[in-house]
Amino acid sequence: MKVFDAKHIKNIVLVGAHKSGKTTLAETMLFEAGLINRRGSVEGKNTISDYHEIEHERETSVFATPLHTEWRNYKINIIDTPGLDDFIGEITSSIRAADTIVMVLNAQHGVEIGTEIIWNYIDTYHKPTLFVVNQIDHMNANFEDSFKSIKELVGNNAVQIQFPIKLDGAQCIVDVLKMKCYKFGPEGGKPEKLAIPEEHKELADRLHNELVEKAAENDEELMELFFDKGTLNEDEMRQGIKVGMMNHELFPVFCMSALKDMGSGRLMGFIDNVAPSATDLKPEQTVEGDIVLNRKDAPASLFVFKTIHQPNLGQITFFKVKSGEVNQNDKLVNSRTGETETLNQLFIMDGKKREPVSKLVVGDIGATLKLKHTETNDTLNRGGSKMTIRPIQFPGPRTRKAVFAVNEREEEKLSDALKKMHSQDPTVEVKYSKELKQVILGCQGELHLATIAWTLKNTYGVEARFEKPKIAYRETIQRSASANYRHKKQSGGAGQFAEVHMKIEPWYEGMPEPQGFNIRGKEEVDLDWGGKLVFYNCIVGGVIDTRYLPSIKKGILEVMESGPLTGSYIRDVRVMVHDGKMHSVDSNDIAFKIAGAHAFKEAFLNAKPKLLEPVQELTVKVPEDMVGGVMTDLQSRRSIIQGIESEDHYQVLRCMTPAAELHGYSTNLRSLTQGKATFNAVFDSFKAVPQNIQETLVQKDE
């Protein structure tokens, strides 16, 4: 295969809302360039990018798929992504790897909630972006409204390169950069180039002048030229547009019909001539604070942006060459693990098809097989280099489930499969909770969960059961209480004897020292599960030897690991051990540990014990006309609204909601708002459970 230099490699990612036509566009770009002889379709289950069985079954993209095409001596690497935010991990990693984002919009709907979600990630990375209004030939298409919605999203820096018209019943596209009209036949393909019709000339001239001004704004030399000449030629306009895109301050807007192959060639020409390559962009900074030298003569460095596991192939690692060049059989060092990996094979991937290559240069995207110590977000360097590329920030889970193997003998098989799924999609979180004694699976929503279940069963051969996870409650006390316990056991020979007297109180930061005790020692224990145990030695007269106090504390901590109300962890208690008895022969550590545990448990039950529940800080972004229903639902979930802010046509609700009430919220919110609302939840604190709910939980646990 031909090796392209960095300037002639363009990396784009196709992103956009569900059903905007990204997969069809990718297929059309490969067809237009002659890399495939016939175009597949999503409905026909024969596109290059949607090749997984689950994608055929659901007729929608589930995975991000790297492809490539060649157009006029340029190589265009394409990543086709899913449109549903349940698969945001696939979208995020692809945005990170690309140099130019192609945001595809359905001309019937314009900017949708899915578009906005993805735009937030693009904006975070400050990536050059162009918009494509697709399906302009649809009877319900509305390019004008679509363009308005783009301006509402990105502001006045959205600039039209094209607009659609009809001419003698034929679909045409007027291009105001080239000032030409492209007329397409009923089946699309190569257009007829015409002069712009007189009835559209005034609009085309106005848009052309706007484009000239926008292009000039981004470069001082071009601005001077513009003032001198009053205009810019096409090459000068391209230069200004490119600079504006790289500054994330200019967003070109195209129109097309990917299904009918109308406008795809012009889009590919713009990507070749204007969209920046990896070496055009501002060098990025490494974790260590160094600059990534995106040059061919620099030491080789790769960044892994995607990993997939296939039963017949094993692990496939997708990477972008960030500096230098790599050759087959190169040995590179993983900056995270320190392990050396050998690139036994190098590939260009087009869906499931692998095309071997001997080397890849800076800016290119490729893949290799069977790396042993490398995962997504890792950096591989030529020996001696210590560079670590900044990792992709994946969103946290929005839905959590306890997961079990239906067949208990397959628990290990399930565990191995879930590890591979996390490796493939870092938004799939898998953790074993020692506290809850459950494996907790975190994901992005019900559709994401259904995909995980399907993959477990059909790819890894293990059927899983998903349940509502237990809630990690905490127990504490509301008042002081005293108790004592004597442990006495005689079974021939030396026995066991210990007597412990203690007082317990609620603990809070900054509280005064206990009164009425002769404090001889104090120890603060930061508990693994949050909160504290503050342990005081208040023994007077040596009634309990100091050497037994650690055993008393150990007994208390054992009770705190499984509280008497629901078996939850206990937190924020202080204990004053102030009296007791011991025996010169029968007293030992075990006896004092038992006595300490029993005394603490009795005192705890007498101290008005209280159950605490985890509370999430919940942020919901919802269209203005749907706020009422969402707020009613939140209040039914015991939410306390903290504030409401306006953001464009949306309202952002911030509230505190108990974690126990968020089960199924993702599905419910999607149903309430037709998928137009989004939410994010992060742990805030533990708060007291209402008394009626506490009674129910305690009775349930008995």
VENSULCOR-V454065 format. One record per residue. SS is DSSP state (H for helix, E for strand, C for the rest). D_CENTER is the distance of its C-alpha to the mean C-alpha in Angstrom with 1 decimal. Layout:
# VENSULCOR-V454065
SS;D_CENTER + SS;D_CENTER
This chain:
# VENSULCOR-V454065
C;34.8 + C;35.4 + C;33.6 + C;32.5 + C;32.6 + H;29.5 + H;30.9 + H;31.1 + E;27.5 + E;25.1 + E;21.4 + E;19.9 + E;16.8 + E;17.6 + E;15.2 + E;16.2 + C;16.5 + C;17.7 + C;21.3 + C;21.5 + C;22.9 + H;20.6 + H;21.8 + H;25.3 + H;25.1 + H;24.0 + H;26.9 + H;29.2 + H;28.4 + H;29.3 + H;32.4 + H;33.5 + C;33.5 + C;35.5 + C;33.1 + C;33.4 + C;36.6 + C;35.3 + C;32.2 + C;30.4 + C;28.8 + C;26.0 + C;28.8 + C;30.8 + C;27.9 + C;29.0 + C;26.6 + C;25.6 + C;21.9 + C;21.5 + C;23.4 + C;21.8 + H;23.9 + H;21.3 + H;20.8 + H;24.5 + H;24.8 + H;22.4 + C;23.3 + C;19.8 + C;17.2 + C;14.8 + C;14.0 + C;13.8 + E;17.4 + E;19.1 + E;22.6 + E;25.3 + E;28.4 + E;31.3 + E;32.9 + C;36.0 + C;35.6 + E;31.9 + E;29.1 + E;26.0 + E;23.0 + E;20.9 + E;17.4 + E;17.4 + C;14.1 + C;13.6 + C;14.2 + C;12.7 + H;9.5 + H;9.5 + H;8.6 + H;5.8 + H;4.7 + H;8.4 + H;8.7 + H;6.6 + H;8.6 + H;11.6 + H;11.8 + H;11.9 + H;14.7 + C;16.7 + C;19.4 + E;19.9 + E;17.7 + E;19.8 + E;18.7 + E;20.7 + E;22.1 + E;24.4 + C;27.7 + C;28.4 + C;25.5 + E;24.4 + C;21.2 + C;19.4 + H;16.7 + H;14.3 + H;15.7 + H;15.1 + H;11.4 + H;11.0 + H;13.7 + H;11.9 + H;9.6 + H;12.9 + H;14.8 + H;12.8 + H;13.7 + C;17.1 + C;17.4 + E;20.6 + E;20.2 + E;22.8 + E;22.9 + E;24.7 + E;26.3 + E;26.8 + C;29.3 + C;31.9 + C;34.6 + C;33.5 + C;36.2 + C;33.8 + C;32.1 + C;32.3 + H;31.5 + H;32.8 + H;30.5 + H;27.5 + H;28.4 + H;28.9 + H;25.4 + H;24.1 + H;26.3 + H;25.0 + H;21.4 + H;22.3 + C;25.8 + C;29.1 + C;27.7 + E;27.0 + E;30.1 + E;31.6 + C;32.5 + E;33.7 + E;34.8 + E;36.1 + E;39.7 + E;42.1 + E;45.3 + C;48.0 + C;45.4 + E;43.3 + E;39.7 + E;39.7 + E;37.2 + E;38.6 + E;37.2 + C;38.0 + C;37.1 + C;39.7 + C;41.7 + E;42.2 + E;41.9 + E;40.5 + E;42.1 + C;40.7 + C;42.6 + C;41.7 + C;39.6 + C;38.0 + C;38.1 + C;40.1 + C;41.1 + E;44.4 + E;44.4 + E;46.4 + C;47.3 + C;45.4 + C;47.5 + H;49.6 + H;48.1 + H;44.6 + H;45.9 + H;45.8 + H;42.1 + H;41.3 + H;43.3 + H;41.6 + H;38.1 + H;39.3 + H;40.6 + H;37.4 + H;35.6 + H;38.2 + H;37.8 + H;34.0 + H;34.3 + H;37.0 + H;35.1 + C;32.7 + C;35.4 + H;38.6 + H;40.8 + H;39.8 + H;40.5 + H;44.0 + H;44.6 + H;43.6 + H;46.1 + H;48.7 + H;48.4 + C;46.8 + C;44.4 + C;42.4 + C;42.8 + H;40.1 + H;39.2 + H;39.0 + H;36.8 + H;34.4 + H;34.4 + H;33.6 + H;30.9 + H;29.2 + H;29.5 + H;28.1 + H;25.0 + H;24.5 + C;24.9 + C;22.3 + C;25.4 + C;26.5 + E;24.8 + E;27.2 + E;27.4 + E;28.8 + E;29.9 + C;30.5 + E;30.8 + C;28.9 + C;30.6 + C;34.0 + C;33.2 + E;34.2 + C;32.9 + H;30.7 + H;33.2 + H;33.3 + H;29.5 + H;29.6 + H;32.5 + H;30.6 + H;27.7 + H;30.4 + H;32.4 + C;30.1 + C;26.4 + C;25.9 + C;25.6 + C;23.7 + C;26.9 + C;27.4 + C;24.4 + C;24.6 + C;24.2 + C;21.1 + E;21.5 + C;20.7 + C;19.6 + C;23.4 + C;24.2 + C;25.9 + E;25.7 + C;24.5 + C;27.7 + C;26.6 + C;30.1 + C;31.7 + C;34.1 + C;31.5 + C;30.6 + C;28.1 + E;24.5 + E;21.6 + E;17.8 + E;16.0 + E;12.9 + E;13.0 + E;14.9 + E;16.6 + E;19.3 + E;22.3 + C;25.2 + C;27.8 + C;26.3 + E;24.2 + E;21.3 + E;20.6 + E;19.0 + E;18.0 + E;18.5 + E;19.6 + E;22.9 + E;22.4 + E;26.1 + C;29.4 + E;29.7 + E;29.3 + E;31.9 + C;32.2 + C;33.0 + C;31.7 + E;30.8 + E;27.9 + E;26.7 + E;23.2 + C;22.7 + C;20.7 + C;23.1 + C;26.3 + C;26.9 + E;28.5 + E;27.2 + E;29.5 + C;28.4 + C;30.9 + C;29.7 + C;28.0 + E;26.9 + E;25.9 + E;24.0 + E;24.7 + C;22.9 + C;24.7 + E;27.5 + E;27.8 + E;30.1 + E;31.3 + C;31.7 + C;33.5 + E;31.5 + E;28.6 + E;28.8 + C;26.7 + C;24.1 + C;24.2 + E;21.6 + E;22.7 + E;22.3 + E;24.2 + E;24.8 + C;25.1 + C;23.9 + C;24.5 + C;22.6 + C;19.6 + C;15.9 + C;12.9 + C;12.8 + C;16.5 + E;19.3 + E;22.7 + E;25.8 + E;29.4 + C;31.4 + C;32.1 + C;29.0 + C;26.7 + C;23.9 + C;20.2 + C;17.8 + C;15.1 + C;11.9 + C;8.6 + C;6.5 + C;3.0 + C;2.6 + C;5.7 + C;7.7 + C;9.9 + E;12.6 + E;14.5 + E;17.5 + E;20.2 + E;20.7 + E;24.1 + E;26.0 + C;28.6 + C;31.0 + H;31.0 + H;32.2 + H;28.9 + H;26.8 + H;26.6 + H;25.8 + H;22.9 + H;21.6 + H;21.9 + H;20.1 + H;17.1 + H;16.9 + H;17.0 + H;14.3 + H;11.9 + H;13.3 + H;12.6 + C;9.0 + C;7.4 + C;5.3 + C;9.1 + E;10.5 + E;14.3 + E;16.7 + E;20.4 + E;21.6 + C;25.1 + C;25.8 + C;25.0 + C;26.1 + E;23.3 + E;20.4 + E;17.4 + E;14.6 + E;11.3 + E;9.4 + C;8.4 + C;12.1 + H;15.5 + H;15.2 + H;12.4 + H;14.8 + H;17.7 + H;16.3 + H;15.8 + H;19.4 + H;20.8 + H;19.5 + H;20.9 + H;24.2 + H;24.7 + C;23.3 + C;23.9 + C;26.7 + C;25.8 + C;25.7 + E;23.5 + E;24.2 + E;21.6 + E;22.9 + C;22.1 + C;21.3 + C;23.9 + C;23.4 + C;23.8 + C;26.8 + E;28.9 + E;32.7 + E;34.9 + E;38.4 + C;39.9 + C;43.4 + C;45.4 + E;47.3 + E;49.6 + E;50.4 + E;52.3 + E;52.5 + E;55.1 + E;54.2 + E;57.4 + E;57.8 + C;61.0 + C;61.2 + C;64.1 + C;64.1 + C;61.6 + C;59.6 + E;56.6 + E;57.0 + E;54.8 + E;54.8 + E;52.1 + E;52.3 + E;49.2 + E;47.9 + E;44.2 + E;42.6 + E;39.3 + C;37.7 + C;36.0 + C;35.3 + C;38.6 + C;41.0 + C;44.6 + C;46.0 + C;47.7 + C;51.3 + C;54.3 + C;53.2 + C;54.4 + C;51.1 + C;51.6 + E;48.0 + E;44.4 + E;41.1 + E;37.6 + E;35.1 + E;31.4 + C;30.1 + C;27.1 + C;25.8 + C;26.4 + C;29.6 + E;33.0 + E;36.2 + E;39.1 + E;42.1 + E;45.6 + E;48.8 + C;51.6 + C;54.2 + C;57.7 + C;60.7 + C;58.9 + C;58.8 + C;55.6 + C;55.4 + H;52.4 + H;51.4 + H;50.4 + H;48.0 + H;45.0 + H;45.7 + H;45.8 + H;42.5 + H;41.1 + H;42.4 + H;40.7 + H;37.3 + H;37.6 + H;38.2 + H;35.3 + C;33.0 + C;34.1 + C;35.4 + C;38.4 + C;36.8 + C;33.9 + C;33.4 + C;30.5 + E;30.4 + E;32.9 + C;32.2 + C;34.1 + E;37.6 + E;40.5 + E;43.4 + E;47.0 + E;49.1 + E;52.6 + E;55.1 + E;55.9 + E;58.2 + C;58.4 + C;60.9 + C;62.3 + C;62.1 + C;59.6 + C;56.8 + C;53.8 + H;50.0 + H;49.2 + H;51.5 + H;50.0 + H;46.5 + H;47.5 + H;49.5 + H;46.7 + H;44.2 + H;46.6 + H;47.6 + H;44.1 + H;43.2 + H;46.4 + H;45.8 + H;42.2 + H;43.4 + C;46.0 + C;43.7 + C;42.2 + E;39.0 + E;35.9 + E;32.6 + E;29.4 + E;26.1 + E;22.6 + E;21.7 + E;18.3 + E;17.9 + E;16.8 + E;16.1 + E;16.8 + E;17.1 + E;19.9 + E;22.6 + H;25.8 + H;27.9 + H;25.7 + H;25.6 + H;28.6 + H;27.3 + H;23.9 + H;25.9 + H;28.4 + H;25.8 + H;24.2 + H;27.7 + H;28.4 + C;25.5 + C;27.4 + C;25.1 + E;26.6 + E;25.8 + E;25.4 + E;25.4 + E;24.8 + E;24.1 + E;24.6 + E;22.2 + C;23.8 + C;24.4 + E;22.0 + E;22.6 + E;20.0 + E;21.1 + E;20.5 + E;21.9 + E;22.2 + E;21.8 + E;22.8 + H;20.2 + H;22.9 + H;22.8 + C;19.2 + C;19.6 + C;19.2 + H;18.1 + H;15.3 + H;18.1 + H;20.7 + H;19.0 + H;18.4 + H;22.0 + H;23.3 + H;21.9 + C;21.8 + C;18.0 + C;18.5 + C;17.0 + E;13.5 + E;12.9 + E;11.2 + E;13.0 + E;13.6 + E;16.7 + E;19.7 + E;22.9 + E;25.4 + E;28.0 + E;31.2 + C;31.1 + C;33.8 + H;37.0 + H;37.2 + H;33.8 + H;34.7 + H;37.9 + H;36.2 + H;33.7 + H;36.6 + H;38.8 + H;36.1 + H;35.8 + C;39.5
